Amino acid sequence: MSQQNDLLHLLYRDFVLQFLAELMNRTQLDVAPEAFQRTVQTYCDELRPWVLPSDVPHMPHTVFSLCEECTINADTDEIIVRFSPEGAAFFHAWLRRQEVMEAAAQATGDGWPH
């Protein structure tokens, strides 16, 4: 891999971890499956305005998992995440939202770390 590809891979990994951390923070108090599902649905609904038609799978499922695979190896600290097509759409929406939020923060000088 080239140095640029290595950097892109690290940035992508960092963004995936931020996305998952945000979702986990939102759902951490939901012990009942129904409450967890409602929180995840609310989270996805909040991201829906940021989803582009080109991100949506050709045949989206009504009920879906955000990840097809999510594995954490505690020994190596390696994390493997493979989004479902619908999960990828919401991840891309999250990236767009983050980009706008960061640009707005920079423009207003609100003190966010950059």
ABEGO torsion letter per residue (X at the ends): XBAAAAAAAAAAAAAAAAAAAAAAAAAAABABAAAAAAAAAAAAAAAAAABBAAABBABBBABBBABABBBBBAAAGBBBBBBBAAAAAAAAAAAAAAAAAAAAAAAAGAGBBX
